[in-house]
Amino acid sequence: MKYIRLIFAILFIVPMLVLSVFFGFVPAGVFWIFRAKKAIAHHLELSGRFISNYILFFLGITVHVDGRENLPKEKNICYMANHQSMLDIVAFVGPAKLWAIILAKAEARRIPIINLWCFALGCIFIERTSPHDAVKAILKGVQELKQGHAMLVFPEGTRSKTGSIGELKNGSLKLATRSKAIIVPITIKGLRAGLEDMHNFKRTHAYLSIGKPIPTANLSTDEIASLHEVVYGEITKRFNELP
């Protein structure tokens, strides 16, 4: 049953991904000729949102989003989310209507079409087996945040294989503290059931909850040292509250 549903979804999703090259990047190329950078960014964001919602629809997933009122007006935001599924970014861009640079694993830039959308998001690729590469990626992320860009980071570093929340790595918090960005904790729950743990044709209900912002600009040394506990606590608390 699982594979029948997956095949059905792929028959609709793959052609749309191919078409996205034409309706997403061809118009963006035209805007680029006229140096219309804002138009490029706006068009790619709308196209990415459409594709994300399209993918979730054909996988039979409804993502319930709450907490949008917690989003700060400032731009240098570091979204920090637990990592449940390959669909986490899809839910972030689609139903949550958020757009940010993503700290992504290097393997993604070798996947056709997906790498184009990574480029559209401004992904910073990180080779997880190279500590030196990881430091370079963090430093680049700090510069992006200082310039007022938003970033999405998964502090666990990899997807949870059980659906529960894994350990948050302290290194990812340096992105926020060194750039004095505002951390916005995001809790994701239930997306694995829509893909990795899919079992039947029933519609999957997943959740994406946006937590209250945590400013880092004026934190003391002791507060920075315990920041991972605060972020971890916020995400874990909301995870346990969600259905």
C-alpha angles and dihedrals in degrees: 000000000000093000094046089055092046092050090049091052094045091053088063102031101050095054089049091052089052091048090050088071088064103038094035108037104024093062088042088056090053091050089050091058088059092042090240096156096167091051090051093051093045094048094048092047092052091046092048091050092050093050092046093052090045092054093049092048094055092045088054095242127145114194115203111207125197137167100048087138087068093065110115121227092232118098103217094083125154108202111203117193139171112249115238109150148356083261096063093097090044090056091045093053099035118037095016091049092218127141125192146144108272129215098224137176115263093241091073093070090064095058112096116242091001087071089055091056089046086056090049091053091046093239119196107217121217128195101218094202093057118074090190091054090048091055091049090051092051092049090050090048091051090054092050092051092047088054090058100260124138122237135197116212132180103209092194088068094218140037119280110249093202102041092247123111116271129207116297112230114230094217093073090059089065087073089066101035096047092048093039088233128163113256116219111190115216124195120204123190136170102016094114089066089062096057123353094037097031113149110163147000096276117122112258121225114207132174137222115185123189112211132208115285121260112207115212102184097095102030118136122232091260092049091051090050091056097036093104089060091052094049093042090048094052094049094043094047092052091043090057091048096053120088 
